[in-house]
C-alpha cells in the first residue's frame, strides 16, 4: 500500500518526530516519558481530554513502584490516596482465607501492591513529562489511520476528537483499512476537518484491547478462553471494606470491591452474554446480592441503578505478532487480559519500559527495524505467557462460582501445598508483581528524588 495526500478540503499539518504513540494509558505514557528522557522526540496521542475514567485498572504492582523509585517519582506517588495490598487470597475449604500470592516475600523496595486511581497515576507521569523537551502529550487527539509507504508504516494521521465528531472522515481523509463513517449532526453543522500527520520512524499502538491501529495493520490474534463478562458500577459510601482484589461471593453472585475515598468501585462477574437476562431480573436482585456479599454496604445499595451499571466485554487474547514494519503494539493492544488479578496495568508498564530500554538508541539514530521489534516481543513473551497461564488458573477457580456450579476455591492439592509450604506463595507473587523478565528503567531515564523529598 502507498500513501497519497488528499486533494480535498481537509487541511493537513505534517510533523516529523522519531516516534508517535497512539494511546495515553499506562503503556503509552510510560514508553513516551522514558523515550523522551533518552533523547527520542516522541508524541503521545490520547483521544480523551483527560485521564478520568471510573473503570480503569487501579492496581499498581511492586515492579511499578520500583520503577517510580528509579524515575525519581515515588514520593510524589506516595502523596496520592492509595491502599496497600500485601497478598492475594481466596476462601479455602474450611472457610479460612488461603494466601495465593504473598508480595511481602519479594526482595523489593516496596513488597506490596497498591490500589490507587489510575487517573492520578497517569497525571503524575504526564506532569513528569512536562519537563522533558522531547515529550509531547496531545490530549483530545485521536489516531485516524496509519500512513503507509510501500508496505511500511511511516507515520500516523490523527484528528482532534471533538472536531472529529463534528466533521466525519471521508474516503479521502483516512488511510487504508479504515472505513469512513457518517454523522447526521455533522451534516447539519459542516466543518473543515483538520488532520494532523505525524511522520515517524516508529508508530506504537498503545490504544487498548480494541486497538484500531492494530486492526488496520491486520495483525491476527490468538484468543484465550473466558466465559465471563463484568458489570462495573460504584457505590457512594463511607463504609470501610478490606483492602483486597480477591473475588468474593458464590452461587452465581461474585464480586470484587475496590475501596476508594468516599465510594467503592464494584465489579460483578457475570456469565458471558448474560447482561440482558440479568438486567431483566430487576435492580433489586443486584442490590440484594451486593448487600449479601458486603454487609457493610447494605445501607448504601439503594442508590444503585442500572443506568450506572456498565458492561465490560471480557476478552483475553494476544497478537501472534506484535509488530509490522514500522509499527509496534504494546500493552492491551498486544495482549489483553481480564480484570481478574489486576495484571494488565503492570504488563503494560513493563512493555513501556522495555520499549525505552531496547529501542531508544535505534530510534535516535533512525535505524529501528523489524528485527528490533521482534527482539522486543521475544523479550516480553515469557512474562506475558506466564501471566496468561496464572490468570487462566484464576479463571478456573472463579468461573464455576460465576456460573453457580460451586464456590470460589483453589484446587485441593494447591491449597494443601500453599498452606503446608507458605514459602511457595512467593512464586505467584513474583509472576504477578514482577514477571519472569524484570524490567528496570534504563540509566538515561533515571532521576534522583529531590533532597527535601528523601528527607521526609
N, C-alpha and C positions, 0 to 999 in steps of 0.2 A: 504494500500500500504506500502511496505517496501523498504528501500534503500539498494542498494548493490554497492560496489566500482567497478569501471571499471578495467578490467584486460588488457585493450588495451594500446596503446602507450600514451594516454593522461596522462599528469603529473598533480597531484593534490597537492596543498598546502592547508592544513587544519588549520584554525584559530578558536579559541574559544573566543567568545565575549558574552556580555549579550544581545545585540540587534543588528540586521543588518537591515538597511533601504534601500529599492530599490527605488531610485529616489531622485535627488538633487534639486527639486523645493522648493517652499516655505514651503509646509508641511514637507517634509523630512529634510530640513536643520534646520528649527525651532525645530522640535522634537529632532533631533540629538544634536543640541547645548545645549538645555535645559536639556536633559537627561544626557549629559556629565557633565554639571555643577552640576548635582545631584549625581555624583559618579557612573553612569552607563557606562560601557565600550561599546561604540557604534561605528559601522562602517556605513557610508553613501556611497552608490554606485551611481555614476552619469555616465551615458553611454557616454556623450559628454565630450570633452576635456576642454570645458569652458562653461560659462553660457550665452554666447552671442547668443540670438535668437531675431530676429526682431519682432516676433509675440507672445511674452509672454505678459501676462496681466501686465499693468503698474500702476494700481490703488493701492494706499496704504491708507487704511481706518483709521478712528480715533482710533479704538481699537488697530490697529497695531502700530500706532505712540505712543500710551500709552505704549505698550509692549516694544518698543525701549527705552523709558524712564526707564522702570523698569529694563531693561537689561544693562543700562548704555551706550547705543549706539545712543541715539537720536542726539546728537551734531555731531557725525560722519555722520549720515544720512543727517543732515541738510546741509552738505557740498556738497551733491550730487545735481546736477542740477535737480530741480523739479518745478512743478507748483501747485498752490493751487486751489482747487475747494471747494466752500463753500455750494453748493447745487446742486440738480438735477432738471432740468426744462424741460418742453415740451411746444410747442406752443399751446396757447389757441384759443378759437373760435373767439376772437376779434383781433387776430394777436399778442397779447402780450404773453410773456412767463408766464407760470404757474409754480410756485415753488412747486415741489412734495415732496422734502425732503430737510430740512434746517439743515445742520450739526451744524451751529452756535448756535442752540438752545440746543445742548447737553452739559451737565455739565462735560466736559472732558478737560484735559490739552491742547489738540490740536483739537479743534472742526471744523475740515475740513478734506477733503480728498486730497491727493497729487497724482500727475501724475509724476512718476519717472521711469527711465529704470529699469526693473526688474533685469537685469544682475548686475547693481550696487548694488541693494538691496541684492541680493544673495551673491555677493562678500564681502559685508560688514559683513554678518553673517558668511561666511566661514572664513574670517580673524579673527573674534572674536573667532572662534573655534580653531584656531591655538594655542592659549594659554591654551587650555584645554587638559590635558594629556589623557583624556578618549574619546576625539573626533577624529575620523579618517575619513577624507573625501577622497575617492578614485575616482579621475576623470578618464574618459575614461574606466570605468569598468562597464559592463552591466550584469544584472541578466540573468541567462540562465534557471534555473529551481529550483524548491523547492526540499528540501531534506525531505523525509518522513520517519517516523518510526511508524508502527502500526496505521496509520491513523492520526498521529500528525505531524505537521510541526516542524522540529528540526533544520532547517538551510536553506541555500541558496547556490546554485552553481552560479558562475559568471565567466566571462572571459573578457579579455582585448578587448575593442570594435574594435580596429584596427586589432588585431590578429584574432578576430572572422570573419572578412571579408576575411582574407587570408586562414583560416582553419575552415570550417563549422563544426558544431557539427554533430555527428552521433548518431544512436540509443543508443549507449553505453555511450555517454558522456552527455546526457541530462536526466532529470528526468521524472517522469510520467506526461503525459498530454501535452508534448511539442513535436511537430513533427520535425524530422531532416530536414535540408534544404540542397540544393546543390548550388554550386557556380563554374561556369566554370573557373573563374580566379584563384580560389583556387586550382582547379585541375591542372592548368598549373604551379602553384607555391606552391608546397606542403610545409606545415609547421607543426611542432608538436604543437597541441593545448595545451594551458596552462590554466587549470581550477583552479579557487580558490574555496575553500569550506569554508563557514562560518557556524560554529555550534553555535546556539544561543537559548536562552530561548524564544525569540520572533522575528519573521520576520514582518517588517512593509512594506506594499505595499504603496508607495507614487509615483508610476510610471505613474500617469495620467489617463485620461479618457479611454485610450486603454490599460489599465493595463494587462500585460502578467501574472503577478503574480496572480492577481485576477482571470483571466481566467483559469489558471491551477488549482486553488482551486475550480473552478466551483461554484462560488458564483453567484446566479441569480440576475438579475437586474429588477428594476421597471422603465419602460420607461415613460417619460413625454413628452407631445406634443410640437413639434416645427416644423414650416413649412418654416423655413428659413435656409440658409447657409450664409457664409460670404466670400467675397473676401478681402484679405489683400494685401496692397501694400504701397509703400512710395513715397513721392514727395519731392525732394530736393528743398528747398525754404528758403528765408529769410522773407517771409510774416508772419505777426502776425495774429494768429487766436485766438478766445476766448478760455479760459481755461474751457472746458466743456466735459462731457462724454455723453451728450444728443444727440440722433439721430436727423438728420436734413434732409429735403427734402420730397418728395412725388411723387405721380404718378409713383410708381414703381422704383424710384431712391432715395434711402435712404442711408445716410452715417453717420459715426461717425468719427470725426477727432481728433487725439491725437497729439497736438503740441510737438515737441522736438527741441532741439538746432540744427538748420541747416536743418531740414526736418520735415515733417508731416507724421505720420503714419495714413493711411486711411483704414477704414473698410467700404465696401459697402455691405449692406444687400440685399441678392437676394433670390428669391423663391427657396425652396429646390429642388435640381435636375436640376436647370436651368443653370448650369455652361456652358455646351456645347452650348446651344441655345444662351446665351448672348454673348459668345465669337464669335459666327458666325455673330453677328450684327456688329462686327468690333471695333477696338480700338477707333475710333473717337467718337463712341457713348458713351463710358465710359468717354473719355476726356471732351466731351461737358457736360455730366451730372455733373462731378466734378466742372467744371467752373461755371455752373449754380447754384450749391448749395453753393460753396465757391468762390465768385468772386475774392477774394484775391489771389487765386491760378491760375487764368486764364493764366498768363504769364508763368507758370511752367508746365502745364499739358502735353505739347507736349513730354516731356521726358518719360511719362508713356507708357509702352509696356506690352503686355500680358505675355511675358516671366517672368515679375516681379510680376505678379498677382497670388497669391497663394490662393487655395481654402481651407477653413475650413469647414468641415462637422460638423454642429452644432448638438450636442447631449445633451439632458437633461435627466439624469437618476439617479437612486440611488440604491445601493446594498440593497437588502432586509435584508441581514445580512452582517455586515461589517467585520466579523471575522470567522475564523475556529480555531480549536485547534492549538495554536502556531503561528497564523497569524492574523494580523490586517490591514485593509485598511483605509486610511485617505486621505483627500483632494479629488482631482478629481477621484481617483480610487474608492472612496466610494460614491461620489455624484458629478457628472459632471454638471456644469452649462453652460448656453450660455454666450457669451461675454456681453450681454446687462446688463448694470448696474455695470459691473466690480466687481462682487461679489465673484468670485471664489477664488481669492488670499486671501481675508480676511477670508473666511471659512477655507481654507487650513491652514493658520497661526494659527487660533484658535484651529483647530484639533491638531496641533503640540503642542500647549501649554497644552491642556487637556491631551495629552499623557504623558507629563513630570509630570504634577501635580498628575495624578492618577496612573501612572504605574512605576514611578521611584523606589519607595520602594519595590514593589514585584519583579521588575527586579533585584535590588541589591541583594535581598535575594534568587533569583532563584525560587520564588513561583508563578509567574504570571500564571494565568489560564483563562479559558474561561469566568468565572464569572466576572473577572476583565475587560475583553474586552467587555462583554455585558453591564456592567455598563457605560463604556465609550461611547458606541453607544447611550445608553439611555440619557446620559448627553448631547450629541451633537445633538440629533434628534430634539428637539424643535426649535433651531436656524436654522438648516438645512431646516426643513419643512416651517418655517416662511419665509425664504429667497426664497425657491421654490415658495411659494404662491405669494410673492411680485413680483418675476420675471415673473411668469405666467401673472400677471396683466400688467406688462410692455410689454410682448409679445402681449397681446390682444390689446394694444394701438398701437403697432408698426407694427405688421404683416399685417393688412389691407392696410397700406401705401406701404409696400414692394410689395404686390400683386396688387397695383394700384387701390384698391377699394375706399379709402378715405384718407384724410390727417392724419398725426400723431396728435392725440389729446387725452386728458384724457376724460373719460365719463363725460357728463354734470353734474350729481349730485356730482361727485368727484371734478370737477373743482369748482363748487359753494362752496362746503364745505371748500376747501383749501384756496380759495380767501376770503371767509367770515370769517373763523376762522383759521388764519395763524398759530396759535399755534399747529394745528393738523399736520403740516409738521414735527414735532418732532418725530411722530410715525414711519413713513417710514425711517426717518434719523436714528433712533435708531436701527431698524431692519437691515438696510444696513450697518451702521457704527460700530455697536457693537454686535447685536444679542440679542436673548432672554436671554441666559445664558452667562454673560460676563466671559471671561477667562483672569485671571491675572497670571503673571509669579509667580511660587512658590518661597518661600523665598530663597531656596538654589540656585536659578538661578539669583537672583537679584544682581546687581552691582551698585556702585555709579559712577557717571560721574567723571572723573579726575577733581581736583580742578581748574586747569587752564582752562578746558573746560567750567565749570559752570560760571567762571568769565567773559567769553567773551560776 
